[in-house]
């Protein structure tokens, strides 16, 4: 019988809820999706997007490696030809211009997490450390602030709104974008609980704002003024948690004076919020027993984004709401999604001298690093499971830059807007055709088995990277036979540490072993793992490291084991937990051990942000006033709606309504321009222009517009495509961004608005 049920996970947001998938294997169709009650975090909860994942499975797929011809069209080639030609070109560029002339873009898209260990080996063979990642387009300001506050940029903390007496949500809309476990259910429960308070700060009256006890409708880009005013109230009225500050922080006396002089009422007026309400909310926050703060792209891709990251954290730190139940607290990752760039080892890009943060580089400068005559410019770009042309800032600048590359390679499941710019396209297996893993959230790991067989002539990414590394000479002279034999012997004689000993021996005898270790594990342990799960062999090494670092927390999660065998026990549980498992449980008193500062205290003072940012907020207003003269409307770019998911799903049928993605306009602005619902309008920014259908609503403020992401995609077959809706990044600019983290200001795109008059046919 071809109809079977499988456990997996949703791939459409970072929460990765567990799902039960009923599938017809012969027809390669998903028939029904329900929530997996055995999943340790989602516990049966899913949203409407997960139920429609068959539209991801049924989208038009790439089924052969492609090479661009001189006329711009593509021709099918064999895998051997594609791998060898790409490898030869990359080796030539590396050996002629240096590894830093090669960049890697993407990674992790569509939930592709397993592949990144193998991509790391590939990058090392290329000789590059340049990773331009989508997470660096959004979160690196946060990571940089974490480095200053907590001692390492990859310190991870959680935002448990569900456990807090007082929940503050800034620039986020969990009712649509999630970001919280069981988001809609939790927000609903809090809104009905008279003993709890929910506050939302947002320029738009979102679905979450409508559930809040207090809604502070801040003007777009003015969050820094509002949060500064709240901190001013706290410190000027002496409402800070003095005992917490004394015991757990450094730098309070250095930080405090900057907020003692904040003109609170004036800042509230600048932010566009009611002064009395801000007073009431702030005092209530300070009086609450537990406070948790949740934020997202609304303040991360907005003016003052790195300063916003700092001020948001000061709100819960100054009030003592950290590292205890019901508050923001530190956690651990089974395998870190990001790294830590130490200040004494700071690296920069060659052309724009942009700093590395968390071992990542911001997409905003990628086109600038290519489109130049600089002798150390980027000459090769490898894109994996990402669609920069559509999803990253400044579409026009990217397209222009990519034409200057010596080679551009895209690995993806579909023909994306970015793939069409490439010289080579490599077709990958999708999320339901290969082993994959979720370890994006804290303290857990979910290894997902494939549901369908891969499409003929597609490969999973670990295999693609292994072939490229081999073709580039990265495995020359390396023999994994001894490791494979040790894996077989260990499997036959468990508990004796045979494979651990062999891995230790290999690290001393095989040159450059650390760089190629994911492939070494795949080619040895992976061959004795069950059901072709060898791509997950690296989890064995992760389990060993995790067992060494957090044995107490692992035991507190109910996993028993001693010494070196604990890592093997964890690995075995990973392989045999189809719904995933919690690997550890840190008691709140133990979370301070996760701090990376020497004295385990928070460093409250960040002079660069206090001196160079907070004190210069008036200058930001002046700069914006100049832009507003020519571009009077503030466009909130990239709103998350019921049926959009970036460009992961390229199937028009999945959107129940609003396929084109309407622009939201305030009624007064619509009247001013004579716009009615359904009219076509034109938006023009300094970077470009788009046409979009309008809808009218008072959920946006006067002078503010909002459009969704995930539209403006091109649908069609082979070389015939039709663009449906408006592509947001036609309007954004690579240079309009945060000066430190280079995060684009997607939530503050200044535009002109015009109604498009219909042509009269004579």
N, C-alpha and C positions, 0 to 999 in steps of 0.2 A: 504494500500500500504506500502510495507516494505522499499522503498527507500525514505529517508528523508535527509534534510540538517541541520547541526548543527554548532554552533560557538564554537571554542575551541582554543587551542594554541599548537604550536610546542614544543616538550620537548627535542630537541637534542642539544640545547646550552642555555646559560644563558639569551639570549635576549627574548626567548619565544614569537616569533611573533604570532600575531593573525591569525587564519585560519578559513576558511569555509570548512566543511567536509560533502561531499555527501556520504551517507553510505547506504548499504543494510543491514537492521537490521536482517533479517532472515538468511542471509548467513554470517553475522558478517564480512562483508568486507567493507573497505573504497574504494569507487569507484573513487573519485576525490577530490583533495585538492587545494584550491585557497587562496590567501591572503584576509584577512578580512579588508576592507577599513574603517570599524568603529573602529578598534582597535586604542587606543589613541597614541601608540608609533610606531608600525610598519606600520600602515595606508595602508594596502594592500600589503606591501612588504613581500616576502618570498624568500628563496633560494631553490636550487634544492633538498636539503635533506628533507625539509618539504613535498615536493610533493610525497615522497615515503614512507610516514609513514604507509601505509598499510602493509609494511613488518614488522613493529613493531607489528601491530595488528594480523598478521597471523603467527607469529613465534610459535614454539612448546611450549606448556604451561604446567606448573605443575597444577594438578587438584586434589591433595589429600595431606594431611599431610603425611610426610614420616619419618620413624625412621630407623637408620642404624642398621644392624644386625652385629653379630660378624664376619661374613665373608666379611664385607665391602659393601655388597649390601643393598638396602633399601626395606622396607616393608611399605605398606599403613596402616595407623591407623586412628582412628576417631579424630575429632577436640577435643572432650572432653578428650580423652586419651592424646593427644599431649599437650594440655594446662595444664592439671593437672600434668603430668610427668615433664614438663619443669618448672612449678611453684614450685613443690616440690624440685627439684634439686637446683634451684636458691635460694630458702629460706634456704635450708641446707647450701649451700656455704656461703651465706650472714651471717647466724647466727653462723657458725663455724669459718670462716676466716675473716669476715668483708666485708662490701660492696665494699671496694676498691680492692677486689679480683675478681670483676666482671667488664667487660668493654663492651662498646657499640661501634659498628663500623658502619660507613656509615651514612645513613639518607640523604634524599634529592635527592638521585639518581632517574633517570627517572622522575624528576619533582615532587617527593613525598614531598611536603612541608606541607600539612595539617597534616600529620601524626606526625610531629615532636613535636607538642604540647602534644600529647598523649604519645609519646615516652619519653618526659621529665617526665611525671608522673610515667611511668614505671621505669625509671632510679632512681627516688627518692625512690620508693618502694624497689628497689634493694639496695639502699644505696650507689650508685656510682655517681661520677661526671666525670668519664672518658668517653669522647666522642672522638673517633678516626675518624676524618672526612676527606673526600677527599679534602675539601677546606683547611684543615690544611696541606695537602701535597703540596699545591701550594701558599697559600696567607698569611700565618701567619706572615711571615717576614714583609709584608705590614702592617698588623694589629698592630704589635708591634711598628713599626715606627710611625703609626698614633697616638698611645698612647703617644709617646714622643712629636710629633709635635703639635697635635691638642687637646690633653688632654684626649682622650678615644680611646681605640682600635677599637670600633665599630662606629667611625665617618665614614660616607660614603661620598665619593666624586665622581663626574662624570668627564668624559673625552670627552667633546663636540667638537671633531675634526670637526664636520660638521659646527660649527659656527665660527671657528678660521681663522684668516688670515694666521697663520703659524701653521701647524700641524706636530708634531714630533711623529713618531711611532717607538717604541723600542721593539724588540723581539716579535713582533706580526704580524699577517698576516690576517687582516680583510677580505680580498678577499676570504679567505677560512674558517677562524675560527670565523669570525664575531666579537662579542664583542662590536660592535657599532650598533646603530639602522640603518637599511637600508644600511648596510656596503658597499656592492658593488656599489650601486648607488651613495653613498656619495663619496667614493674614486674616482669614475669616474668623478664626477662633479668637485672635487677639482683639479684633474690632468688636466682638460681642462680649468681651470680658470687661466688666466695669472696674475691676481692680488693676487693670493694666492700661498702659497708654501707648498709642501709636502715633508718631509724628512723621510727616512726609515733607521733605524740602525738594521742590521741583518746579521748573518753569511751566510745565504743562500739567493740567489736572488729569493725572493718569488714573488708570483703573485702581491702583493702590491708594492714590491720594483720596479717592472717593470713599475709601474704607477707613481713613485716618480720623483720629480724634482732633488733630491739629494739622492743617495744611498751610504751609508757608510757601506761597507761590512766588518764589524768587524770580527776579529778572534773569534772562539767560546770561551766563558768564559772570554773575555777581555773587556766586556762592562764597568766594573768599571774604567778601565784606560781611556777609551774614554770619559765617562761622567765626570771624574775628570779633564781631559784635557779641556773640554768645560767650566767647572766651573772655572778652572784656568784662561782661557782667559777672561771670564767675569769679574773676580775680579782683575786680574792683569792689565786689561785695563780700569778699573773703569766703566764698563758697567752695573753694577747693578742698580736697581730702588731704589734710595736712599730715595725718599719720601715714597714709599710703605714700605720699611724696617723700617723706622723711625716710621711710624704710626701703623703698623700691626704686628711687630715681636719683639721678644726678642732674645738675644744670637748671633746677627750677628758678633759683634766684637770678640767673643770667637771662632766662626766658621771660620771666614775669614782667619786667619794666616795659617791654614792648606792647603789652596789652593793657597796662595801667593807664596809658594815655589814649587808648582807642576812644574816639567820640561815638559812643554806642548808638545814640539816636540818629546821628548823621549817617552812620554806616547802614542802619536799617532802612533809611530813606533811599540811599543809593541802591540797596539790594531790592527795594520795592516791596518790602514787607512791613507789617504793622508792628510798631515799636512795643506796644503793650503786650501783644501776643508773643513776641520774642522774649520779653521779660518773663512772662508766665511760663512759657515752655522751658526756658533755661533754668529757672528756679525749681520747677517740677523735676527736671532732669537731675539736678544736684541733690534733691531730696529723695530720689528713688533709691531703693535698696540695690537694684541691679539695672544696668543700662547696657544695651548692645547697639552698635552702630553698623549699619549696612550701607555701602555705597557702590556705585558702578560707573558706567561710561559717562553718565551725566556730568560728573565732576572730573572724570579722568581724561575726557577728550574735550575739555572746555578751557577757557581762559584760566591762567594760573594753575594748571593741572597739578604740577608738582607741589606748589604751595597748598593747594586743596588737600592733597594726600597727607601733608603734615598737619594742617589745621584739624582735619577730620580725626586724626589719631590723638591729637591733644585733647579733644573733647572728652574722650573716654579715659584718657590717662590722668588728666588733671582732676577728674571726679573720682579717681580710684577704681574705675570699672575695668579691671584688667586681670587676667589670670585667675578668675574665680567663676563659679557656676553662674550662668546668666549674663556673662559679659564677654567681650572680645578676649580671646585667649590664644596662646601659642599651641601648635600641634605639630605632629611629625608627618612626613611623607615617606611612604615605602621607598620610592625612588624620586628624588627631586625633579620637578618639571623644569626648573631653572637652576642656574649656578650662582656663584658669588664672585663678583669682581672686586678684588681687594684694591684699596687705594694705592698701595705701594707697588701694585702690578697693573696699574691702569693702562688700557690699550685704547687706541683711537683709529678711526678710518683714515685712509691715505689722503683723500682729497679734501673733504670737509672738516676733518679733524674732530669728528663726532665721537663722544666717549662710548665705550662699552659699558652696559649696565646688566648685571645678572647673566653675563656671558652672551648677551644678545645685542643686536644693533637695530636701530629704528628704521622701519620701511620708508619713512619720509625722506631719508637722504639717499636711498638706493639709486634713484634716477640721476641724482647729482654726482654720484660716485662713478657713473657710467658715461654720461653725456658731457665729456670734457676732453681737452687735449692733454691733461695732466699725464706725465709719463707712468704714473702708478695707478692709473684708472682701472676699474673693473673691466675685464674682457670676456669673462665667462660667467654664466648664471645658470644655476641648477635649481629648479622650482619643484617642490614636492607637495602634493595635496594642498595647494593654495591657489588663489585666483587674484593676484595683485592688481591686474589691470582693472578689475571690477571693484575689489574690496579695499584697496589701499589708496591713499590720497593721490590726486593729480593724475588721472587717466592719460591725459594728453602727454604730459612729461614722461610718463613711463613708456608709452608706445614709441615716442621719439627716441628715447634712450636705448630701448631694446634693439632698435635697428643698428646701433653702433657696436653691438656685441659680436665677438668672433664666433661664439657658440652659445645657444640658449636651449636648455633641455627642460621639458615639463613631464612630470610623472603624475598621471591622474586617471580617473575612471571615465571621464566624459570630455568632450571637446569644449573647453572653457574659452572665455575671451582671452585669457593669458596663453593658453595652449596654441591658439592661432598665431601668436607672435613668435613661437619657438621655431628652432631649426629641426629639433627632434622631439617627438612625443612618444612616451612609453606607457602602454596601457596597463593599469594595475587592477588587481582584484579588489572588490569593494568590501565594505565592513562585514557583510554577512557571508563572505566567501573565503575567509581566512581566520586564523587565530588572531585575536586582538586583546587588548587589555586596557582597563581603566585604572589609573592610579593618580588621577588628577586631584581627587579629593583626599583629605587627610586620613591617615591611619587605616586605610583600606586598600584592597587590591581585588580586581575582578578580571579573571581570565575568561574570555568569551570564545567559545568554540564556533567554528563555521557552521552555517546552516545549509548553504548550497555549495556545490562544487564550483571552483573558479570557471569563468568562461574560457573556452578554448583560446589559446594564444595570449592569455593575460598572465602576469606574474605578480606575486605579492612583493612588497617593497624590500623585505629582507633578502629575498632571492635576487632582486635587481641590484641591490647594493653589493651583495657578495660577488656577483658576476663582474660588476664594474671594478671593484677592488682587485679582483684576480687579474682582470685584463690590463689594469694599470700597473701591475707588477707588485702590488702590495702584499701578496702572499708567496712571492718567489722564494723558494728554498724552505718553506714552512711545511712541516709534516705533522698532522694531527693524529696520526695512527696511535701513538702511545696514549694520548688523552682518550681516544675512543675506546681503546682496550680497557683503560682504567674505569671508564663509565660502565662498560659491560660487567666488569668484575665487581664494581660497587653495587650494581643492580642485583647481582647474584649473591652478594655478601653485605647486605645493608648494615649500617651502624659501625663499620670499621674505619670509615674515613678515607677509603681508598681514592676516591675521586678528588677529595680535598687535597690530599698529598700530591696527587699528580698535577693539579692546577698550580700548587705552590712550586713544584719542580719546573713546570713549564714557564712560569713567570721569570725564572732565573736563566733558563736555557734557550728560550725562543726569543729572538731579537724583536724589540718593539711590541712585546706581548700585550701590554696594557691597551695599546691602540687597537689591536685586532681581537681582543678577548671576546667581544660578542660573537664574532664569526667562529672563533675557537670553540666556544660553548655550543653553538649551533651545529658545528661539524663533528662534535664528539658526543656530549651528553644529549644533544638534540636528536641523535640517531637512535637512541634507546628509549626516548620518551614516547608515550602512547599516542596513537591516533594522529600522527604527523603534527604534533604540537611543538616540534623542535624550535620554531622561531621564538618560543617563550623560554628557551633554555637560559637566557640571561637572568631570568627571575631567580634562578638558583643562586647566582652570585649576589643578587640584591638581597635574598633571604639570609645569606651568610652575614652580610654587612649589617643588616637590620637586627639580627639576633645578637650581634656583638654590641651594638649601640644601645638597644632598649630591652634587655632581657626582663627587667622588672615590669615594664609596661605590657610586654607580650604576655607574661604570666597573668597579669591583671585582666587581660582579655580572654583568659581561659585556655591559653595554649601552653601546655606543659612540655618541658624538655630541659636537658642540661648540656652545658658546654657547647662543643662544636656541633652536636647532633641537633640542637634547637633549630639551626638554619635549615637542615634537611626536613625537619618536621613541618616548618612553615612552608617550605617549597611543596611538600606533599599535599598539604592542605590547599594551597593555591590551585594545584592541578585537579583536586577533587572537590572543589566548592563551586558548582555551576552558577550559583547566585552571587559569588564573591564572598569575602569575609573581612571582618574587622581584625586587623593584625595586632593592634595594641590599644591600650586604654591608659592614658596619662591622668593620674589623679591631679586635681587642680593645684595642690601644694607642690607637685612635681614639675608643673609646667615651667616654673622659673629656671629649671635646669636646661630648658630648651633655648634660653637666652644665650647669645653668642658674645656679649660683652664680658670682659674679664671678671668684673665684680657681680655679674648677673643682675645689674640694675639698668633701667631705661635711661638713655641720655636724652633729656627733654629739650635741650637747646641745640638748634641747628643754625649757627650764625649766618650761613650763606642764605638761608631762606628768610630769616628775620631781618637782616640788613638789606639784602639785595632785592627782596621780593615784597615782604610785608610793608616796609617803609615806603616802597615805591608804587603802591597801589594807585595813588592819584595819577601817576604817569600813564598807567594802563587805561584809565578813563579818557585821558587826553588823546591817546593813540586811537582808541575806538571811536571817539567823536569825529576824528578826521575821516575815518573809513565810512562812518554812517552818512556823511554828507552825500556821497555818491551811491552808496548802497544802503538804503534806509531800513531794510528788513533783516531780521535775524532768523536764519534758517537753522532749525534743529535737524541735523542730517543723520539718518540711520535709525529712525524709530522702530522698535520691535512691535510687531503686530501679531494678530492671531495666526496668520498663515504666511509668515516669511521666516526663512532660516538661512540668511546669507545666500550663498549660491550652492549649498550642499545638494539641494534637490533641484534638478534641471528637468522638470516635468510640469508643463502648464496645468495639467489636470489636478494637481495636488492643492491648488489654491481654490477654495470654495467660492470666494468673491473677491473683487478688487485686484484682479490679476495685474493691472497696470500700476497699482500703488498710488493712491491719491494724495495730493498735497492738502494739508489742513490749513485753513485760513480763517481768521477771526471775522465775524459778521460785518463789523465796521470797515475792515480793510476790503472785504469783498464788495460792499456797497460803494466804497470809494472808487474802485476800479471797474464797477459794473459787472462783477463776476457772479455767476450763478453756479450751483452744484452741477458738475459734469462738464463745465467749460474747460477748454484747454488754455493754459497759461504758460508764459515763458519766464524762467528764472535766469538771471544773468549775474555772474560773479566776476571777480577779477581773473579767474582761471578759465571760465567757459560759460556755456549756455545750454539749457535743456528745456524741453517741452514736457508738460505734465498735466494730468487731469486734476481739477480742483474739487474739494469738498469743503463745506462751511461748518464750523463748530466753534463754540466758545470755550472749549477745553484749552485752546491756545490763547495767549494774551494778544492784545492789539499790538501790531508791529512784529509779531512772531509767526513763523511758518514752521511746519513740521512735515517731513517726508520719510518714508520707510526705506530700509536697506533691502537688498535681495531682489530688486526689480531692475529692469533695463537689461536683462539677460537676452542672449541671442539663441533662438531655437531654430532647429532645422537639421538637415542632413548634408554630409559631405561639405561642399563649398557654398551651399545656399543657406543663408540664415536670415532670420527676421528678428529684429530687436523689439521686445515687448516691455513697455513702461520706460521709466527714466532711470538712468544710471547715476547714482548720487555723486560719484567721484569725478564726474565731468565738471563739477563746480568747485572742488576742493583744490587747494594749492599745497605743494610740497614744502613751501617756505613759510606757510602760515601755521606755526606750531609752537609748542612749548620750547623755550630757549635751552633748557637743560636736557630733558628727556626726549625732545623732538616729537612729542605726542601731538598729532594733528588736532586742530580745533574743529572737529566735526560738528560740535553742538553750537558753534558760533560762526557759521558761514554767512558772511554779509552778502546780500543779493538785492537786485532790483526785481520788481514784480510787474508784469504786463499781461493784459488779456490778449489772447490771439484771436483776431477777428477772422471769421470764416471767409474763405475766398468765394466770391460770387462768380459762378460760371456763366459766361455769355453764350 
